[in-house]
Amino acid sequence: MQKVQGFGGFFFRANDPEGLTKWYQDHLGINPAPTNMEMAPWVTESGVTVFSPFDADTDYFAADKAFMLNFRVADLDAMITQLKSAGIGASDVSEMEGIGRFARIHDPEGNAIELWEPAS
């Protein structure tokens, strides 16, 4: 059986695509999608990627959103400090034994972003 090789992209609607692209680049280090051959795409480090549909009535993220992003980070505390210095608050800091540590932030359009520092 053929299998996909990895996550190739995430595409979603935004009220301000250019502003949101800049926010993700400035605060999370995600390069924008290339529009010419000189632009470098965002290249992730290899690691776990979780693909998990949730029940339609989940309260894990906002009911008016169809998705929640989750990004792996190497040092959750350092990332939270960096975001805080840019005026971006983190909430719901928690730990799941054997899985890792988590924190929640939101982009300027209210999309939930879970930051995950996997357990060592």
Backbone hydrogen bonds in HBPLUS format (Angstrom, degrees):
<---DONOR---> <-ACCEPTOR-->    atom                        ^
c    i                          cat <-CA-CA->   ^        H-A-AA   ^      H-
h    n   atom  resd res      DA  || num        DHA   H-A  angle D-A-AA Bond
n    s   type  num  typ     dist DA aas  dist angle  dist       angle   num
A0020-LEU N   A0016-ASP O   2.89 MM   4  6.04 165.0  1.91 165.1 170.1     1
A0021-THR N   A0017-PRO O   2.88 MM   4  5.94 155.6  1.94 145.1 152.1     2
A0022-LYS N   A0018-GLU O   3.04 MM   4  6.28 159.1  2.09 147.4 152.4     3
A0023-TRP N   A0019-GLY O   2.97 MM   4  6.22 153.9  2.03 144.6 152.1     4
A0024-TYR N   A0020-LEU O   2.99 MM   4  6.24 165.9  2.01 155.2 157.3     5
A0025-GLN N   A0021-THR O   3.03 MM   4  6.25 153.4  2.11 145.1 153.0     6
A0026-ASP N   A0022-LYS O   2.75 MM   4  5.89 169.8  1.76 157.8 160.7     7
A0027-HIS N   A0023-TRP O   2.91 MM   4  5.87 163.0  1.94 151.5 155.9     8
A0028-LEU N   A0024-TYR O   2.99 MM   4  5.22 146.7  2.10 126.2 135.4     9
A0030-ILE N   A0024-TYR O   3.31 MM   6  5.68 178.7  2.31 121.3 120.9    10
A0029-GLY N   A0025-GLN O   3.15 MM   4  4.52 134.8  2.36 112.2 118.3    11
A0039-MET N   A0036-ASN O   3.35 MM   3  5.82 152.1  2.44 110.4 117.3    12
A0058-THR N   A0055-ASP O   3.06 MM   3  5.34 155.7  2.13 123.6 120.8    13
A0065-LYS N   A0062-ALA O   3.13 MM   3  5.52 162.5  2.16 115.5 117.9    14
A0069-LEU N   A0112-ALA O   3.21 MM  43  6.46 150.6  2.30 161.3 152.9    15
A0114-GLU N   A0069-LEU O   2.76 MM  45  6.10 168.0  1.77 148.9 151.9    16
A0071-PHE N   A0114-GLU O   2.84 MM  43  6.34 152.8  1.91 161.7 171.0    17
A0116-TRP N   A0071-PHE O   2.85 MM  45  5.99 158.7  1.89 157.7 157.6    18
A0073-VAL N   A0116-TRP O   2.78 MM  43  5.79 150.9  1.87 143.3 144.2    19
A0079-MET N   A0075-ASP O   3.02 MM   4  6.27 157.6  2.07 153.5 160.4    20
A0080-ILE N   A0076-LEU O   2.88 MM   4  6.09 163.0  1.91 156.3 160.4    21
A0081-THR N   A0077-ASP O   3.00 MM   4  6.21 158.9  2.05 147.9 153.6    22
A0082-GLN N   A0078-ALA O   2.95 MM   4  6.14 159.8  1.99 147.1 152.7    23
A0083-LEU N   A0079-MET O   2.89 MM   4  6.12 165.0  1.92 154.6 158.4    24
A0084-LYS N   A0080-ILE O   2.83 MM   4  5.95 158.1  1.87 148.1 154.9    25
A0085-SER N   A0081-THR O   3.03 MM   4  6.25 152.7  2.11 147.5 153.7    26
A0086-ALA N   A0083-LEU O   2.95 MM   3  5.11 142.3  2.09 101.8 113.6    27
A0088-ILE N   A0083-LEU O   2.89 MM   5  5.06 163.0  1.92 141.8 138.0    28
A0087-GLY N   A0084-LYS O   2.92 MM   3  4.97 160.0  1.96 109.2 112.5    29
A0091-SER N   A0104-ARG O   2.82 MM  13  5.11 157.3  1.87 144.8 152.7    30
A0104-ARG N   A0091-SER O   2.78 MM  13  5.11 162.4  1.81 152.8 154.2    31
A0094-SER N   A0102-PHE O   2.92 MM   8  5.23 154.1  1.99 136.9 143.6    32
A0102-PHE N   A0094-SER O   2.79 MM   8  5.23 161.7  1.82 148.8 151.8    33
A0096-MET N   A0100-GLY O   2.80 MM   4  5.43 167.3  1.82 165.0 168.0    34
A0099-ILE N   A0096-MET O   2.86 MM   3  5.29 159.1  1.90 134.3 140.2    35
A0100-GLY N   A0096-MET O   2.97 MM   4  5.43 167.2  1.98 151.2 154.0    36
A0119-ALA N   A0099-ILE O   2.96 MM  20  5.25 151.7  2.04 114.7 113.6    37
A0101-ARG N   A0117-GLU O   2.95 MM  16  5.14 155.1  2.01 142.8 144.2    38
A0117-GLU N   A0101-ARG O   2.86 MM  16  5.14 164.0  1.88 149.6 155.0    39
A0103-ALA N   A0115-LEU O   3.02 MM  12  5.21 138.7  2.20 140.9 148.0    40
A0115-LEU N   A0103-ALA O   2.78 MM  12  5.21 167.6  1.80 157.6 161.7    41
A0105-ILE N   A0113-ILE O   2.86 MM   8  5.21 163.6  1.89 155.3 160.9    42
A0113-ILE N   A0105-ILE O   2.81 MM   8  5.21 156.2  1.86 156.5 150.8    43
A0107-ASP N   A0111-ASN O   3.06 MM   4  5.43 154.5  2.13 143.5 148.7    44
A0110-GLY N   A0107-ASP O   2.88 MM   3  5.34 163.1  1.91 126.3 127.0    45
